[in-house]
Amino acid sequence: MGKVPAFFANLLPEAGLRRYVASRAGIAEDDDFGLLWLTGDDLPGAVTLVDPYDRPLPPAAERPEHKPRTSDLLRFSLAGVQLKFSALENATGGLTIRANGREGNRIIKLPATHFDQVPENECATSR
């Protein structure tokens, strides 16, 4: 499908999460429109994008032959170079990472593989 304006592109998952979501959905990793379509009801900043026809996936003609089941998709977006997931803290203290990021109250950040000291840099800039 193609690229989108920077505002929307910056809402999309990046790096490992982007590759994973695109692969599971059977769309090209650089298909910003397709990724917005898939993650549009769970974007950062309370932004929501919906298909006017309520279709769960981009039309089949615009996707590769791989036909994913919508129930198998990971459909959330947390932008940034570091792979992260939305999680829900349980009453018992455990964490649940859901297939969609809705209702998460914690962000689980995995170590960055391409950049050193990402958590330290984030902490320093936050202060």
N, C-alpha and C positions, 0 to 999 in steps of 0.2 A: 504494500500500500504506500508507504513512504514516510517522509519526515514531517514533523509538526513544528509549530512555532516554539521558541525556546521556553516560554512559560510552561507549556504542557510537557515538553521533553524533559524538563527538570523535575517533573513529578514521577517520572518512570523509574523503575528499578535499574540499577547499573551493574556492570561487571558480572560476577557469578550468578547473582539472582536473576539478572536480565537473561543470561544464557539459559538458565534453568527454566524460567517461565516460558520463554520462546520455544525451547525444545519440547517441553511437555505439551504445549499448545499446537505444535506443528507449524509454527510460523517462523519467518526469518528474524534473526536477532536484531536487524536494523529496521524492522517494521514498526515504527513508532505508533502508527494508527492502530495496528493490530494489538500492540501491547496496551495502548490506552483502552481499547475495546475490552480487553480481558480484565484489566485492573481498575477500570473506570468507576466502580462503586466502592473502591477502597484506596483512594489516593491521599497523600499527605495534605494537610492544610484544609481539610473539610471540603475539598473539591470533589465533585461527582460528575462523571460523564456517563451518559446512558445512551444505548441504542434506541432510537424512536420506535423500533419494531420489536423490542424486547428479545432480540436474538442473543444467545449466550456466547457465540463464537463468530469471528469473521466468516463471511460466506465461503463455502467450500471451494469455489472456483479460484479464490484468492489465496488459498493455503496449499501447501504440498499434499501429497497423497496420504500422509499420516493423518488419521481421523481420530483425535483424542475424544475420550468421553469427558463431558463437562464435570462429572463428579471426581475425576482424577486430577484436576488442575489445581495448582497452587496459584491463587489469584489475588495477591496483594502486592503493594509497592511501597518500599522504603528506599528513597533515593540515596545515593552516595557511593563512594568507591569501596566501602567496607561492607561485606556481606552481613546482613542483619535480618532478624525476624521479629515480628510482633508476637508477644507472648502474653498469656494470662496467668497471673499468680493465683494458685489454688489456695483454699483455706488452710490446707495442710502444709503450705510452704513450698510445694513443688511448682513447676512451670509447665504450661501446655502451649505448644506452638501449633496453631490451627492452620488449616489449609487456606483460610482467608484471614486477613489481619483484623477483622472487626472485633471490637470489644477488648483488645489487648490493653494491658495496663503496664507492661514492661517491654523494653526493647532488648533483645539478645543480640550482641555484636560478636561476631566471630573474628579471629585474628586476620588481619589483612595479609594477603600473600604477596602483593606487589609493592607495598610501601611499609617501611619500618616505622615504628613508634606512632601509629595512628591514634591509639587511645591516649597516649601522653600528649600528643599535639591537640587533640580534642579537649582534653582537660585544661591545658594551658590557655587555649583560645576562649574557653568558656569562662575562665576566671577573669 
